Amino acid sequence: MADLEDLKTALLSDIAAAADESALEAVRVASLGKKGSISTLLSGLGKMSPDERKTEGAAINTLKEAVAAALSARRGVLKDAALEARLANETLDVTLPVRPHGAAAGRIHPISQVMDELAEIFADMGFSIAEGPDIETDDYNFTKLNFPPDHPARDMHDTFFFHPDKQGRRKVLRTHTSPVQVRTMLAQKPPIRVICPGRTYRCDSDQTHTPMFHQVEGLVIDRSSNLGHLKWILEEFLKAFFETPTVNLRFRPSYFPFTEPSMEVDVQCSRKDGEIRFGEGSDWLEILGCGMVHSNVLRNCGLDPEIYQGFAWGIGIDRLAMLKYGMPDLRAFFEADVRWLKHYGFRPLDFPSLASGLSP
Ligand code: 2NL
């Protein structure tokens, strides 16, 4: 009996001294575990006489219950203390400024913004959007578009060519997005109303040219599509894009292999203190090229020029962005300078209309 009292005193003081839950668990294993002191005493009962077993058994069980109760009480105290310590450590300073969410800190690149604006304006006029690969065949980039074999664009100095394959066919980084329209004509039956925005490439690098730039081309094919339709579409597009109630356009004769007749289009504008305004003034700014799709191109793309006719145009997206948002240097577009993007970029989810980048 005296031994049991000593054991009880020792265990209770171990329990009281346990500083954390793992120390307490060690005391539990040493007493109530399979080979613990109390379990060993209990397994010794079998060797005792029935009388001894009765008194000793009752005493050991009382000890066991007392130890179990002390363990459980101490576990509760330690759990509360651990929670208190965590709460004291993990304080939250509610006076700190709120860190902006990623969607608020990020910016949309002006090129992406302008592409979205173009998509919205032309979608409103019933156009769909087509995309194609940046690496094209010589056939889709030049031959189907009626480029003669000796055209300067086919020269190494003007176009990025890949090494020729075993059959002598050389792929190119597309020099315009026209191959996407070629693919569209080959895949769809008229009427066709499509715009093709995307990256284009030419061996050119100076203040106003980067080897990679962006273009959007448009194509309309139907039985009676004509230059009157083209003029209306371009006027509507330019008014919506530059957010002016009127635009005056001037069509000058020009030459492209893939259109006949071909034209260059100037917008009337005023220039004051380096600022360009449309819909007023007496200056002209060249803005795009266009024309009626050449009958050879229609034929090359599986369309009968006796039945179908159409028009097409091409515009530089980078220049559109520079004009609309007053960015003076084209090269900054592709330098990935976060300060530039913070200044000229657009907030996501922050505009009432995709086609209204200027008016809030
Ligand atoms: C420019 C001129 C232009 C086209 C692109 C085109 C496409 C097909 C057939 C006929 Cl598939 N034409 N595209 C037509 C005229 C002009 O771009 O100065 N771009 C920057």
Boltz pocket constraint, residues with backbone or C-beta under 6 A from the ligand:
constraints:
  - pocket:
      binder: B
      contacts: [[A, 178], [A, 179], [A, 181], [A, 182], [A, 215], [A, 217], [A, 218], [A, 219], [A, 256], [A, 258], [A, 259], [A, 263], [A, 288], [A, 289], [A, 290], [A, 291], [A, 292], [A, 293], [A, 294], [A, 297], [A, 312], [A, 313], [A, 314], [A, 315], [A, 316]]
      max_distance: 6.0
